[in-house]
Amino acid sequence: MTPPVVEANGARIPAIGLGTWDLRGRTCVRMVEQALHFGYRHIDTAEMYGNEAEVGEGLRAARLPRGEVFITTKVWQDHLAPSDFERATKESLSRLQLSEVDLLLIHWPNPQVPLADTIGALCRMKREGLTRHIGISNFTVDLVAQAVKLATEPLVTNQIEWHPYIDQSKVVDACRRHGLAVTAYSPIARGRAVGDETLRKIGQPHRKSAGQVCLRFLIQKGAIVIPRTSRPERLAENLAIFDFELTPAEMKDIEALAHPRGRIVDWSGSPNWD
Ligand SMILES: NC(=O)c1ccc[n+]([C@@H]2O[C@H](COP(=O)([O-])OP(=O)(O)OC[C@H]3O[C@@H](n4cnc5c(N)ncnc54)[C@H](OP(=O)(O)O)[C@@H]3O)[C@@H](O)[C@H]2O)c1
C-alpha cells in the first residue's frame, strides 16, 4: 500500500518517512533499502547525521524511479551564512549522489546569523534547482512568522519534536495559518511511547501496538511522521497505521498525556545534540 501524502504550499509529502538519525554504515544502507521495499517513499536525513552517503546508497540499492522517493536533508546550524549554506547544500547532494533533493530544511535556527540571510540562501537553493521544496525545522511561532515573511519561495513544512507527551498546538496552528505542513520528529518519543500503558490499552480494540497508536494520533492531527528504527521487522509495524481510526474520545485521552516537561530533544542550544 502506498502511504498517503500531505499537501502543503505546492508540495506532496508522503505522510510517513524513515528517520535516519543515528543510523550508521551498513545498518543505514540496509534500513533505507528495506524501508523502500516495504513501501516507505520518504527518507529523512541531514548533513549533521553523517549518513547521507549511506542514505544515497540505500536509495540506489532499492532501484526505484527517483521521482517516487521523497528525500529530505537539512543544513546544520554552523552553515547558515549564505556562502556556507550553498556549499553545505552542494556537499549534501554530492554525498547523496543526487542532483536535487525533494526538501531542504534549515535544521536549527541560529541567532548568530540574520534570518533574512539564511532564508534568502534557502530560497536561492530552490531557484537554482538544488531542491524541489524548502522548509524549516525547530522554528517557534514567532520564527515561523518571520521566516514566512522573508521567504520569496513557499515554505512547505516545519519539522518539530511532536509526540503525545508534548503539546505543540500553538506552533502547529501557526504553521497551518501559513499553509505549512508539520513534520513530527521523535514521533514515538525515542521509543518511550511503545511502553505506554494508556497507548497500549487504546490499541487493544484496534489490534494495534502502543507505538502504532502514537503514530496514528499524529497522523490524525495532520502531521507527517518520521519514526526511526534500526530493526527491519519494525519498519512494517510503523507503516501499518493507515488501516484504523482513533475515536475522538481516544484522541482526547492521548492529548491528556502531554505535560510541560515532555520535550525530549534538548533545546538549550547544544550543537551536538541533534
Ligand atoms: N529536525 C530535528 O532537529 C530532528 C531532531 C530529532 C530527530 N529528527 C528526525 O526524526 C527521526 C525520528 O526521531 P528519533 O530518531 O529521535 O526518535 P523516534 O523515531 O521517536 O524513536 C526511535 C526509537 O524508537 C525505537 N522504535 C522505533 N520503532 C519501534 C517499534 N515499532 N517498537 C519499539 N521500538 C521502536 C527505535 O529503536 P530500534 O532502532 O531498536 O527499533 C529507536 O530507539 C530521526 O531519526 C531524525 O530523522 C529530527
The ligand as an SDF file (V2000), in Angstrom:
LIG
                    3D

 48 52  0  0  0  0  0  0  0  0999 V2000
   14.9580   18.1860   12.8940 N   0  0  0  0  0  0  0  0  0  0  0  0
   15.4860   17.8070   14.0260 C   0  0  0  0  0  0  0  0  0  0  0  0
   16.0790   18.6070   14.7810 O   0  0  0  0  0  0  0  0  0  0  0  0
   15.3620   16.3710   14.4560 C   0  0  0  0  0  0  0  0  0  0  0  0
   15.5990   16.0100   15.7950 C   0  0  0  0  0  0  0  0  0  0  0  0
   15.4370   14.6770   16.1480 C   0  0  0  0  0  0  0  0  0  0  0  0
   15.0530   13.7270   15.1960 C   0  0  0  0  0  0  0  0  0  0  0  0
   14.8590   14.1090   13.9060 N   0  0  0  0  0  0  0  0  0  0  0  0
   14.4590   13.1200   12.8590 C   0  0  0  0  0  0  0  0  0  0  0  0
   13.3520   12.3740   13.3360 O   0  0  0  0  0  0  0  0  0  0  0  0
   13.6540   10.9870   13.2920 C   0  0  0  0  0  0  0  0  0  0  0  0
   12.9030   10.2310   14.3660 C   0  0  0  0  0  0  0  0  0  0  0  0
   13.1860   10.7040   15.6510 O   0  0  0  0  0  0  0  0  0  0  0  0
   14.1250    9.9270   16.6870 P   0  0  0  0  0  0  0  0  0  0  0  0
   15.0870    9.1040   15.9440 O   0  0  0  0  0  0  0  0  0  0  0  0
   14.6500   10.9730   17.6000 O   0  0  0  0  0  0  0  0  0  0  0  0
   13.1320    9.0460   17.5700 O   0  0  0  0  0  0  0  0  0  0  0  0
   11.8490    8.1080   17.3380 P   0  0  0  0  0  0  0  0  0  0  0  0
   11.6580    7.8120   15.9240 O   0  0  0  0  0  0  0  0  0  0  0  0
   10.7210    8.7210   18.1120 O   0  0  0  0  0  0  0  0  0  0  0  0
   12.2700    6.8100   18.1470 O   0  0  0  0  0  0  0  0  0  0  0  0
   13.3200    5.9770   17.7220 C   0  0  0  0  0  0  0  0  0  0  0  0
   13.4910    4.8900   18.7800 C   0  0  0  0  0  0  0  0  0  0  0  0
   12.2920    4.1060   18.8680 O   0  0  0  0  0  0  0  0  0  0  0  0
   12.5790    2.7280   18.6750 C   0  0  0  0  0  0  0  0  0  0  0  0
   11.5000    2.1590   17.8670 N   0  0  0  0  0  0  0  0  0  0  0  0
   11.1390    2.5080   16.6100 C   0  0  0  0  0  0  0  0  0  0  0  0
   10.0880    1.7930   16.1940 N   0  0  0  0  0  0  0  0  0  0  0  0
    9.7710    0.9500   17.2000 C   0  0  0  0  0  0  0  0  0  0  0  0
    8.7740   -0.0480   17.3660 C   0  0  0  0  0  0  0  0  0  0  0  0
    7.8790   -0.3050   16.4120 N   0  0  0  0  0  0  0  0  0  0  0  0
    8.7450   -0.7340   18.5530 N   0  0  0  0  0  0  0  0  0  0  0  0
    9.6340   -0.4660   19.5240 C   0  0  0  0  0  0  0  0  0  0  0  0
   10.6030    0.4760   19.4270 N   0  0  0  0  0  0  0  0  0  0  0  0
   10.6640    1.1780   18.2710 C   0  0  0  0  0  0  0  0  0  0  0  0
   13.9270    2.6860   17.9690 C   0  0  0  0  0  0  0  0  0  0  0  0
   14.6490    1.5430   18.3900 O   0  0  0  0  0  0  0  0  0  0  0  0
   15.1330    0.4170   17.3380 P   0  0  0  0  0  0  0  0  0  0  0  0
   16.1240    1.0800   16.4460 O   0  0  0  0  0  0  0  0  0  0  0  0
   15.7160   -0.6310   18.2410 O   0  0  0  0  0  0  0  0  0  0  0  0
   13.8900   -0.0510   16.6210 O   0  0  0  0  0  0  0  0  0  0  0  0
   14.6150    3.9550   18.4750 C   0  0  0  0  0  0  0  0  0  0  0  0
   15.2820    3.6860   19.6930 O   0  0  0  0  0  0  0  0  0  0  0  0
   15.1790   10.9730   13.4330 C   0  0  0  0  0  0  0  0  0  0  0  0
   15.7270    9.7240   13.1230 O   0  0  0  0  0  0  0  0  0  0  0  0
   15.5460   12.1090   12.5210 C   0  0  0  0  0  0  0  0  0  0  0  0
   15.4690   11.6880   11.1600 O   0  0  0  0  0  0  0  0  0  0  0  0
   14.9740   15.4200   13.5290 C   0  0  0  0  0  0  0  0  0  0  0  0
  1  2  1  0
  2  3  2  0
  2  4  1  0
  4  5  1  0
  4 48  2  0
  5  6  2  0
  6  7  1  0
  7  8  2  0
  8  9  1  0
  8 48  1  0
  9 10  1  0
  9 46  1  0
 10 11  1  0
 11 12  1  0
 11 44  1  0
 12 13  1  0
 13 14  1  0
 14 15  2  0
 14 16  1  0
 14 17  1  0
 17 18  1  0
 18 19  2  0
 18 20  1  0
 18 21  1  0
 21 22  1  0
 22 23  1  0
 23 24  1  0
 23 42  1  0
 24 25  1  0
 25 26  1  0
 25 36  1  0
 26 27  1  0
 26 35  1  0
 27 28  2  0
 28 29  1  0
 29 30  1  0
 29 35  2  0
 30 31  1  0
 30 32  2  0
 32 33  1  0
 33 34  2  0
 34 35  1  0
 36 37  1  0
 36 42  1  0
 37 38  1  0
 38 39  2  0
 38 40  1  0
 38 41  1  0
 42 43  1  0
 44 45  1  0
 44 46  1  0
 46 47  1  0
M  CHG  2   8   1  16  -1
M  END
$$$$
